[in-house]
């Protein structure tokens, strides 16, 4: 089903959302996990700071929040 063809009363199901996502990317990639240190290195924090346009302290807080959520 094309998202443009949906009527206002229709709601996408989880299956439809997954189908749309797969169609948009072309293939469904395999989920993966990469081991990361519980304490990031200075280089990691600097890279995160630059990428996010935030301070190193904020990058540290973001990193910790992600690690805690994944645990």
C-alpha positions as CSV (number, residue, x, y, z in Angstrom):
1,X,0.0,0.0,0.0
2,X,1.4,3.4,-0.9
3,X,1.4,6.0,1.9
4,X,-0.1,8.5,-0.6
5,X,-3.0,6.2,-1.2
6,X,-4.0,6.0,2.4
7,X,-7.2,7.7,3.4
8,X,-7.3,9.9,6.5
9,X,-9.2,7.3,8.4
10,X,-6.5,4.6,7.9
11,X,-3.7,4.2,10.3
12,X,-0.5,2.5,9.3
13,X,0.1,-0.8,11.1
14,X,3.5,-1.9,12.4
15,X,3.7,-4.2,9.4
16,X,3.0,-1.4,7.0
17,X,5.6,0.8,8.7
18,X,8.2,-1.9,8.4
19,X,7.3,-2.6,4.8
20,X,7.7,1.1,4.0
21,X,11.0,1.3,5.8
22,X,12.4,-1.7,4.0
23,X,11.1,-0.4,0.6
24,X,12.7,3.0,1.3
25,X,16.1,1.5,2.1
26,X,15.9,-1.3,-0.5
27,X,16.9,-4.1,2.0
28,X,16.6,-4.9,5.6
29,X,19.9,-4.8,7.3
30,X,20.9,-7.1,10.0
31,X,21.0,-5.6,13.5
32,X,24.4,-5.5,15.0
33,X,26.1,-4.7,18.3
34,X,29.5,-3.1,18.6
35,X,31.2,-3.3,22.0
36,X,32.0,0.2,23.3
37,X,33.9,1.2,26.4
38,X,31.8,2.3,29.4
39,X,34.1,5.3,29.6
40,X,34.7,7.0,26.3
41,X,38.2,8.2,25.4
42,X,39.1,11.8,25.0
43,X,39.2,11.3,21.2
44,X,35.7,9.8,21.2
45,X,34.3,12.7,23.3
46,X,36.0,15.3,21.0
47,X,34.5,13.6,17.9
48,X,31.0,13.6,19.5
49,X,31.4,17.2,20.5
50,X,32.3,18.2,17.0
51,X,29.6,16.1,15.4
52,X,26.9,17.4,17.7
53,X,28.1,20.9,17.9
54,X,28.0,20.7,21.7
55,X,30.5,20.9,24.5
56,X,32.7,17.9,25.5
57,X,30.7,17.8,28.8
58,X,27.4,17.6,26.9
59,X,28.9,14.9,24.7
60,X,29.9,13.0,27.8
61,X,26.4,13.2,29.2
62,X,24.9,12.0,26.0
63,X,27.3,9.1,25.8
64,X,26.4,8.1,29.4
65,X,22.7,8.3,28.7
66,X,23.0,6.0,25.7
67,X,25.1,3.5,27.6
68,X,22.7,3.5,30.5
69,X,19.7,3.0,28.2
70,X,21.4,0.1,26.4
71,X,22.2,-1.7,29.6
